[in-house]
Amino acid sequence: MAADAPPILLPWQELVAKIHDTAVNVRSDGVPDVVIGILRGGMIPATVFAHALAVRTVRAVEVVHTVSDDMNAAKTPAPQVSNVASLGDLSGLDVLIVDDIAGTGDTMAYTAQLVAAAGATRARTAVCIVNAANWRRPQPPEHALTYIGATVEGWVIFPWENR
């Protein structure tokens, strides 16, 4: 998708369907003890995942890798965490980390490292969308992420974002 191509609008119904379909795969691998949403965009999908999986413990961590919320915003040199203590003690827990979208894959990889450092015995990752146009990790998304709702090429506007 060219840089000047229109963004992809993701309606609520389609988003929730992707999450519920993905939750079936998560459940088949074992229901996690805790769901962690990456703020801000990952918190809404994390809550939907938690309900779909009947997981009551939901936490949040703010990890950012863009300098603004603008379409095609510049990236910081590396993801930044604001309050790692918000993860709490994850010792011995099976954790599902959720974000709305993976572009470069760096935010999710960094968050998985934070979760491991907090003591999780298992850390799985789920994203609603992968923007393959921005992916830059050495392994393909399907090898770097545990669960992917869909893959697109281009900027996605989620239902809660300004259009």
C-alpha positions, 0 to 999 in steps of 0.5 A, a space after each residue: 500500500 502506497 504512503 498516500 493510500 487511504 487508511 483502512 477503517 476497522 469497524 467495531 463488529 469486525 474488530 470484535 469478531 477478529 478478537 473472538 476468533 483469535 480467543 478460540 486459538 488462545 483457549 485451545 493453548 490454555 487460558 492465561 492467568 492474566 491479560 495485559 493490554 498495551 496502552 493505549 490502543 491495546 487496552 480495549 482489545 485486552 478487555 474484549 479478550 479477557 471477557 472472551 476468555 473469562 479471565 478476570 485479571 487484566 492489567 495495563 502497561 504503557 509502552 510507546 514507540 511513536 512520537 504522536 498519534 498522527 497517521 504514519 507518525 515517526 518512531 522513537 529509536 526504541 520503545 519506551 515504558 512509562 510505568 513498568 510497576 503497573 505490570 505487578 508481580 507476574 511470578 509463575 503466571 501465564 500471561 497474554 499480552 495484547 495490542 491493537 496493532 503491530 507495525 515494526 513488532 518492536 513494542 510487542 517484543 519489548 513488552 514481552 521482555 518486560 513481562 518475562 522480567 516481571 516473572 511470568 513463566 509463559 508470555 504469549 502475544 496477541 494483536 488484532 492487526 499486523 501492518 506488514 508494510 511496517 514490519 522489520 523484525 528478522 522473523 515474519 510476524 507469524 513467527 514473532 507473534 503468537 496470535 494474529 487477527 489479520 494482516 494488512 498493508 497500511 494504516 488502520 483506524 480503529 473504532 475508538 480513534 479520531 477519523 
